[in-house]
Amino acid sequence: MPGAAAHWWLHETLAALDAALRERGGRLLLMQGAEREMLEACIAASGATGVYWNRRYGGEERDGDARLKAGLRERGLTVESFNATLLYEPWTVLNQAGEPFQVFSAWWRACRRAGDPPPPASAPRRWNFQSLPAGLARLASPLDDLGLAPRKPDWAGGLREAWPAGEEAALERLRAFFSDDFEAYASERDAPDLAATSRLSPYLCVGALSARQLYAALRAGQYDGAAGSPGRREASAEKFASELGWREFCYYQRYHYPDLARRNLRPAFDAMPWRRDARGLRAWQRGLTGYPFIDAGMRELWRTGWMHNRVRMVAASFATKHLLLDWRAGEQWFWDTLVDADPASNPANWQWVAGSGIDAAPYFRIFNPVLQGQKFDPSGAYVRKWVPELASLPDRLIHQPWKASAQELEAAGVRLGVDYPHPLVAHEAARERALEAFARTGKAQGKPARLSSA
Ligand SMILES: Cc1cc2nc3c(=O)[nH]c(=O)nc-3n(C[C@H](O)[C@H](O)[C@H](O)COP(=O)(O)OP(=O)(O)OC[C@H]3O[C@@H](n4cnc5c(N)ncnc54)[C@H](O)[C@@H]3O)c2cc1C
C-alpha cells in the first residue's frame, strides 16, 4: 500500500492523465476491485482479445502477474507485458557466475557494456477513441471514489504548491533542469539550498516520465543549449546517468531480494540491538532533534513530501546511528510522507545508510550532523528556510545553536529549550553508543544472504 503522500500524488497524476486524454477525445477508465475479477469483467464487457500491461518487479507482484498471464493465455487471449520502468531488466545483468552483482560500480559497468537501452516509442500522432461500451462504462469508478486524496483535513496544501502533476509538468521540469544550470549538477548536487538537482523523482516514481525517456534525452544531448562549458555539461550528464543507475540498482535489489523492505540483506544485522525510543522517533519525525540540518530536512519532507538526497542520507544516518532506531521505522516514515516513496529506492537506500544492505555504506561511517551542515549548507540558507526560529543566528552558529552565548541567543531571539530544542543526544556519546552496538553484531560486514533467485 502506498503511503499517504504517495496516494495524494497518484490521485493528482491520474487526474492529469485523464485531462490529457480528454483533450484528445478519450478518457481514463478507473476500476476498483480484485485484479482478476475486474480484468475478467472488463474483457467480457469490451470483447477484448488481448491484454497488455507494464511489468512490476516486487515478488508478490511478479507472482500475481505471472498467474494472471498464464490464466488469460489458457483462455486464448493474447497477453504481453512490457518494461516501462527500467533501463535494463534485472535478470539480464548478472556476474560471470550467473549471480546478481553485489557492487554498484561493477554492475553499472556491466549495464553500460550491454549498450544503451532502446529509446522509448514516441506518442501516437493520431488518436482514435471509440465510444465506450455501456457495460464497460458501468464498471468505472470516479477518481474521487478511490479515496486517494485527503478530504478532512486537507493536509496536502504544501504538496500541491510544490508538485504540479502529469507528464507535461514533468517534461517542463526536465526542460528547465537541462536549460537552467545543468553544468552545475555534478558539482552542486549535494547542496540542499541550491536546488541543483532535477526534482524528477516523484514523476519517475509514478510513471509520468520514464527512465528511458530521461536516458534518451541525455544521449540526444538535450542539455546542449545550456550555458557553461561543454566539459562540465558532459560531467553533469555522466553523473545524472549514474544517478539513474542508482535508481535502477535499487530495482535490481528489489527483484533479486524480494524481502528488501523487511529483512536485513546482511543477516548479521539481525543481531543489532536497535532501541525502542518512541520519544526519539517522534522528535526526529517532527524535525525537533536539536540538530538544525536534520530538522530542516525533516520539515522539508513534512511540508513538501520531498527531501534533498544529501539530507536524506544524514537524517537516515541520524535515525539509525545517533538514535539507534531500526531502519524499518525510518523507512516507514519516509514511505508515508514522501511524494516519491518508492518500493525499491526507499528500502534500498535505508539499508544502504544503515549498513545492512548490499554495497552499503559501512556502519562505522557515522555522519556528524554539524559538519555535514557546515559543509553542504555553509551559509545556513537551507536551515534558515525550514527552521525559521533560528534564522537570525550568525552563520557560525546556525548548525550548532547550543554553542551560542546567552547574548548571541538573545540577539537572535532564540530561547533554547523553548523556541528550539536542545540536542536530543550529544554527537560523540551517540557515536560511541552506535559503534558499541554495532560491535555486538560480530561480523556484520559479511556477505549478503541470497534471498531469492532471479
Ligand atoms: C534514506 C533514503 C531514502 C530514499 N528514498 C527514496 C524514495 O523513496 N524514492 C526515490 O525516488 N528516491 C529515494 N531516495 C533517493 C534520492 O534521495 C532521491 O531519488 C533524490 O533525492 C530525488 O531527487 P532528484 O530527482 O532531484 O534527484 P537527481 O539528483 O536529479 O537524480 C535523478 C534521479 O536519479 C534517481 N536517484 C538519484 N539518487 C538516487 C538514489 N540514491 N537512489 C535511487 N535513485 C536515485 C532518482 O530517480 C532521481 O529522480 C532515497 C535516499 C535515501 C538516502
Ligand as a Chemical Component Dictionary entry (heavy atoms), coordinates in Angstrom:
data_LIG
# 
_chem_comp.id                   LIG 
_chem_comp.type                 NON-POLYMER 
_chem_comp.pdbx_formal_charge   0 
_chem_comp.three_letter_code    LIG 
# 
loop_
_chem_comp_atom.comp_id 
_chem_comp_atom.atom_id 
_chem_comp_atom.alt_atom_id 
_chem_comp_atom.type_symbol 
_chem_comp_atom.charge 
_chem_comp_atom.model_Cartn_x 
_chem_comp_atom.model_Cartn_y 
_chem_comp_atom.model_Cartn_z 
_chem_comp_atom.pdbx_ordinal 
LIG C1  C1  C 0 17.151 7.149  3.158   1  
LIG C2  C2  C 0 16.826 7.448  1.703   2  
LIG C3  C3  C 0 15.564 7.149  1.204   3  
LIG C4  C4  C 0 15.278 7.404  -0.148  4  
LIG N1  N1  N 0 14.018 7.111  -0.611  5  
LIG C5  C5  C 0 13.729 7.336  -1.930  6  
LIG C6  C6  C 0 12.432 7.031  -2.435  7  
LIG O1  O1  O 0 11.552 6.542  -1.742  8  
LIG N2  N2  N 0 12.190 7.327  -3.750  9  
LIG C7  C7  C 0 13.138 7.835  -4.565  10 
LIG O2  O2  O 0 12.861 8.083  -5.748  11 
LIG N3  N3  N 0 14.378 8.098  -4.108  12 
LIG C8  C8  C 0 14.699 7.871  -2.818  13 
LIG N4  N4  N 0 15.950 8.157  -2.346  14 
LIG C9  C9  C 0 16.998 8.541  -3.312  15 
LIG C10 C10 C 0 17.199 10.040 -3.551  16 
LIG O3  O3  O 0 17.260 10.732 -2.354  17 
LIG C11 C11 C 0 16.113 10.647 -4.440  18 
LIG O4  O4  O 0 15.894 9.864  -5.574  19 
LIG C12 C12 C 0 16.543 12.049 -4.894  20 
LIG O5  O5  O 0 16.730 12.882 -3.784  21 
LIG C13 C13 C 0 15.496 12.629 -5.817  22 
LIG O6  O6  O 0 15.796 13.954 -6.126  23 
LIG P1  P1  P 0 16.085 14.382 -7.623  24 
LIG O7  O7  O 0 15.037 13.831 -8.529  25 
LIG O8  O8  O 0 16.272 15.855 -7.621  26 
LIG O9  O9  O 0 17.466 13.639 -7.889  27 
LIG P2  P2  P 0 18.545 13.830 -9.050  28 
LIG O10 O10 O 0 19.844 14.075 -8.392  29 
LIG O11 O11 O 0 18.081 14.791 -10.062 30 
LIG O12 O12 O 0 18.651 12.366 -9.657  31 
LIG C14 C14 C 0 17.897 11.942 -10.812 32 
LIG C15 C15 C 0 17.133 10.696 -10.484 33 
LIG O13 O13 O 0 18.026 9.643  -10.141 34 
LIG C16 C16 C 0 17.429 8.815  -9.157  35 
LIG N5  N5  N 0 18.261 8.790  -7.952  36 
LIG C17 C17 C 0 19.148 9.735  -7.531  37 
LIG N6  N6  N 0 19.772 9.312  -6.397  38 
LIG C18 C18 C 0 19.250 8.096  -6.108  39 
LIG C19 C19 C 0 19.472 7.150  -5.072  40 
LIG N7  N7  N 0 20.372 7.341  -4.085  41 
LIG N8  N8  N 0 18.745 6.016  -5.077  42 
LIG C20 C20 C 0 17.839 5.773  -6.045  43 
LIG N9  N9  N 0 17.597 6.610  -7.057  44 
LIG C21 C21 C 0 18.289 7.766  -7.087  45 
LIG C22 C22 C 0 16.066 9.405  -8.845  46 
LIG O14 O14 O 0 15.086 8.711  -9.616  47 
LIG C23 C23 C 0 16.218 10.847 -9.289  48 
LIG O15 O15 O 0 14.988 11.456 -9.653  49 
LIG C24 C24 C 0 16.264 7.934  -1.001  50 
LIG C25 C25 C 0 17.532 8.228  -0.474  51 
LIG C26 C26 C 0 17.802 7.993  0.855   52 
LIG C27 C27 C 0 19.181 8.304  1.383   53 
# 
loop_
_chem_comp_bond.comp_id 
_chem_comp_bond.atom_id_1 
_chem_comp_bond.atom_id_2 
_chem_comp_bond.value_order 
_chem_comp_bond.pdbx_ordinal 
LIG C1  C2  SING 1  
LIG C2  C3  SING 2  
LIG C2  C26 DOUB 3  
LIG C3  C4  DOUB 4  
LIG C4  N1  SING 5  
LIG C4  C24 SING 6  
LIG N1  C5  DOUB 7  
LIG C5  C6  SING 8  
LIG C5  C8  SING 9  
LIG C6  O1  DOUB 10 
LIG C6  N2  SING 11 
LIG N2  C7  SING 12 
LIG C7  O2  DOUB 13 
LIG C7  N3  SING 14 
LIG N3  C8  DOUB 15 
LIG C8  N4  SING 16 
LIG N4  C9  SING 17 
LIG N4  C24 SING 18 
LIG C9  C10 SING 19 
LIG C10 O3  SING 20 
LIG C10 C11 SING 21 
LIG C11 O4  SING 22 
LIG C11 C12 SING 23 
LIG C12 O5  SING 24 
LIG C12 C13 SING 25 
LIG C13 O6  SING 26 
LIG O6  P1  SING 27 
LIG P1  O7  DOUB 28 
LIG P1  O8  SING 29 
LIG P1  O9  SING 30 
LIG O9  P2  SING 31 
LIG P2  O10 DOUB 32 
LIG P2  O11 SING 33 
LIG P2  O12 SING 34 
LIG O12 C14 SING 35 
LIG C14 C15 SING 36 
LIG C15 O13 SING 37 
LIG C15 C23 SING 38 
LIG O13 C16 SING 39 
LIG C16 N5  SING 40 
LIG C16 C22 SING 41 
LIG N5  C17 SING 42 
LIG N5  C21 SING 43 
LIG C17 N6  DOUB 44 
LIG N6  C18 SING 45 
LIG C18 C19 SING 46 
LIG C18 C21 DOUB 47 
LIG C19 N7  SING 48 
LIG C19 N8  DOUB 49 
LIG N8  C20 SING 50 
LIG C20 N9  DOUB 51 
LIG N9  C21 SING 52 
LIG C22 O14 SING 53 
LIG C22 C23 SING 54 
LIG C23 O15 SING 55 
LIG C24 C25 DOUB 56 
LIG C25 C26 SING 57 
LIG C26 C27 SING 58 
# 
